[in-house]
Amino acid sequence: MLKEVLFWTNGQPFLTQKLCKLICVASPPVTINDEAKWIENLVHQQVIENWEVQDEPEHLRTIRDRLCRYVEHNRILYSKQQALLLMHQQILEQGKSVAVDTPEQTELLLSGLVVKQQGYLEVSNQIYKLIFDYSWVERMLVQYC
C-alpha cells in the first residue's frame, strides 16, 4: 500500500499524510491484491476530481494561487503568471526541463509544483501532473493572460 501511496505523492509530506488518512477512513476498505487500482480510484475520487472544492485543508489551491498572482516590478503591474505557466507547460510537454535558476524556475520550485533532480526540473508527483496538467495550463493562460 505504501508503495502505491508513494507512486502518487512521490513522498510529498502533505499529500502523503492526506492520502494515508483517506485510506484509513475509506469505505469500502481496500481490496486485497487490488491495492493499486483501489488507491488510484481513491486518489481520483477524493483528491483529483473537483479538487478545488475537496482541497481541505488547503494545499492545491495554494499552489494554484502562487502561479496565478500578479507582481509589481519597477512600478509596472504585470503577470508573472504567464511566464510560470509557460515554463510549467514546457516541463509537462518534455517531461523535464534543464534547470538554469531563472526567477521563474525558482518560483516553480518554491511552489512545490516541480523538483530539481540531476540538473533538471520535473513535476513533483503524479497528483500534481494530473491536476496541473496541460489543459489546466491552457485554461489559465486564456483566462488570465
ROZAVEX-200384 format. One record per residue (C-alpha): x negated, y negated, z negated; residue number from 1. Coordinates in Angstrom, 1 decimal, m for minus. Each point is the difference from the previous one (the first is absolute). Layout:
// ROZAVEX-200384
<u X&v Y&w Z&num NUM>
...
// end
This chain:
// ROZAVEX-200384
<u 0.0&v 0.0&w 0.0&num 1>
<u m2.8&v m2.4&w m0.9&num 2>
<u m1.6&v 0.6&w 3.4&num 3>
<u 3.2&v m1.1&w 1.7&num 4>
<u 0.4&v m3.1&w m2.2&num 5>
<u m3.6&v m1.0&w 0.8&num 6>
<u 0.7&v 0.6&w 3.7&num 7>
<u 2.6&v m2.7&w m0.2&num 8>
<u m1.7&v m2.4&w m2.4&num 9>
<u m3.7&v 0.6&w 0.6&num 10>
<u m0.4&v m0.5&w m3.7&num 11>
<u 1.5&v m3.6&w m0.1&num 12>
<u 0.7&v m0.2&w m3.7&num 13>
<u 3.4&v m1.6&w 0.0&num 14>
<u 1.4&v 2.1&w 2.8&num 15>
<u m1.4&v 3.2&w m1.5&num 16>
<u 1.7&v m0.7&w m3.3&num 17>
<u 3.2&v m1.0&w 1.6&num 18>
<u 0.1&v 3.1&w 2.2&num 19>
<u m0.8&v 2.3&w m3.0&num 20>
<u 2.8&v m1.7&w m2.0&num 21>
<u 2.4&v 0.5&w 2.9&num 22>
<u m0.9&v 3.7&w 0.2&num 23>
<u 0.7&v 0.4&w m3.7&num 24>
<u 3.5&v m1.5&w 0.2&num 25>
<u 0.9&v 1.4&w 3.4&num 26>
<u 3.0&v 2.1&w 0.6&num 27>
<u 0.0&v 2.7&w 1.3&num 28>
<u m3.4&v 1.1&w m1.3&num 29>
<u m2.9&v 0.8&w 2.2&num 30>
<u 0.4&v 3.2&w 2.1&num 31>
<u m2.8&v 2.5&w m0.5&num 32>
<u m2.1&v 0.5&w 3.1&num 33>
<u 1.6&v m3.0&w 1.6&num 34>
<u m1.7&v m2.7&w m2.0&num 35>
<u m1.4&v m2.0&w 3.0&num 36>
<u 3.4&v m0.3&w 1.7&num 37>
<u 1.8&v m0.7&w m3.3&num 38>
<u m2.4&v m2.8&w m0.9&num 39>
<u 0.1&v m1.4&w 3.5&num 40>
<u 3.8&v m0.2&w m0.3&num 41>
<u m0.3&v m1.6&w m3.4&num 42>
<u m2.4&v m2.7&w 1.3&num 43>
<u 2.2&v m0.8&w 2.9&num 44>
<u 3.2&v m0.2&w m2.0&num 45>
<u m1.3&v m1.7&w m3.2&num 46>
<u m2.9&v m2.1&w 1.2&num 47>
<u 0.1&v m0.7&w 3.8&num 48>
<u 3.7&v m0.2&w 0.9&num 49>
<u 1.4&v m3.4&w m1.0&num 50>
<u m3.3&v m0.7&w m1.7&num 51>
<u 0.7&v m3.7&w m0.6&num 52>
<u 3.0&v 1.0&w m2.1&num 53>
<u m1.6&v 3.0&w m1.7&num 54>
<u m3.3&v m1.7&w m0.8&num 55>
<u 0.4&v 0.0&w m3.8&num 56>
<u m2.2&v m0.9&w m1.7&num 57>
<u m1.1&v m2.2&w 2.8&num 58>
<u m3.1&v 1.1&w 1.9&num 59>
<u 0.7&v 0.2&w 3.7&num 60>
<u 1.7&v m3.4&w 0.1&num 61>
<u m3.1&v m1.5&w m1.6&num 62>
<u m2.1&v 1.3&w 2.9&num 63>
<u 2.5&v m1.3&w 2.5&num 64>
<u 0.1&v m3.4&w m1.7&num 65>
<u m3.7&v m0.3&w m0.1&num 66>
<u m0.1&v 0.6&w 3.8&num 67>
<u 2.8&v m2.5&w 0.7&num 68>
<u m1.0&v m3.1&w m1.9&num 69>
<u m1.1&v m3.3&w 1.3&num 70>
<u m3.2&v m1.7&w m1.0&num 71>
<u m1.2&v m3.6&w 0.2&num 72>
<u m3.4&v m0.8&w 1.4&num 73>
<u m1.3&v m3.5&w 0.7&num 74>
<u 3.5&v m1.4&w m0.5&num 75>
<u 1.4&v 2.1&w 2.8&num 76>
<u 2.6&v 2.6&w m0.9&num 77>
<u m0.4&v 3.1&w 2.1&num 78>
<u 0.9&v 3.6&w m0.1&num 79>
<u m2.9&v 2.2&w m1.0&num 80>
<u 2.6&v 2.8&w 0.4&num 81>
<u m0.5&v 0.3&w 3.7&num 82>
<u m3.7&v 0.7&w m0.2&num 83>
<u 0.6&v 2.5&w m2.8&num 84>
<u 2.8&v 1.7&w 1.8&num 85>
<u m2.0&v 0.2&w 3.3&num 86>
<u m3.0&v 1.5&w m1.9&num 87>
<u 2.3&v 2.5&w m1.7&num 88>
<u 1.5&v 0.8&w 3.4&num 89>
<u m3.5&v 0.7&w 1.4&num 90>
<u m0.8&v 2.3&w m2.8&num 91>
<u 3.3&v 1.9&w 0.6&num 92>
<u m0.7&v 0.3&w 3.7&num 93>
<u m3.6&v 1.1&w m0.3&num 94>
<u 0.3&v 2.0&w m3.3&num 95>
<u m2.8&v m2.2&w m1.4&num 96>
<u m1.9&v m3.2&w 0.7&num 97>
<u m3.6&v m1.0&w m0.6&num 98>
<u m0.3&v m2.0&w m3.2&num 99>
<u m1.6&v m3.3&w 0.6&num 100>
<u 1.0&v m1.8&w m3.2&num 101>
<u 2.2&v m2.7&w 1.6&num 102>
<u 2.4&v m1.9&w m2.3&num 103>
<u 2.9&v 1.9&w 1.6&num 104>
<u m1.6&v 3.4&w m0.7&num 105>
<u m0.7&v m1.1&w m3.6&num 106>
<u 3.6&v m0.9&w m0.4&num 107>
<u 1.2&v 3.3&w 1.3&num 108>
<u m2.4&v 1.8&w m2.4&num 109>
<u 1.3&v m2.1&w m2.9&num 110>
<u 3.6&v 0.8&w 0.9&num 111>
<u m0.9&v 3.7&w m0.4&num 112>
<u 1.4&v 0.8&w 3.5&num 113>
<u m3.3&v 1.0&w 1.3&num 114>
<u m3.2&v 1.6&w m1.4&num 115>
<u m3.6&v m0.3&w 1.1&num 116>
<u m1.7&v 3.3&w 0.7&num 117>
<u m3.4&v 0.5&w 1.6&num 118>
<u 0.1&v m3.4&w 1.6&num 119>
<u 3.6&v 0.2&w 1.3&num 120>
<u 3.3&v m1.2&w m1.1&num 121>
<u 2.9&v 2.4&w 0.1&num 122>
<u 3.6&v 0.1&w m1.5&num 123>
<u m0.2&v 1.1&w m3.6&num 124>
<u 2.5&v 2.8&w 0.1&num 125>
<u 2.9&v 1.7&w 1.8&num 126>
<u 2.7&v m1.9&w m1.8&num 127>
<u m1.5&v m3.4&w 1.1&num 128>
<u m0.4&v 1.4&w 3.5&num 129>
<u 3.7&v 0.9&w 0.2&num 130>
<u 1.3&v m3.2&w m1.6&num 131>
<u m2.3&v m2.6&w 1.5&num 132>
<u m0.1&v 1.7&w 3.4&num 133>
<u m0.3&v m1.4&w 3.5&num 134>
<u 3.7&v m0.8&w 0.3&num 135>
<u 0.0&v m1.8&w m3.4&num 136>
<u m3.0&v m2.1&w 1.2&num 137>
<u 1.9&v m0.9&w 3.2&num 138>
<u 3.1&v m1.1&w m1.9&num 139>
<u m2.1&v m2.2&w m2.3&num 140>
<u m1.9&v m1.6&w 2.9&num 141>
<u 3.3&v m0.8&w 1.7&num 142>
<u 1.7&v m1.1&w m3.2&num 143>
<u m2.7&v m2.2&w m1.5&num 144>
<u m2.6&v m0.9&w 2.7&num 145>
// end
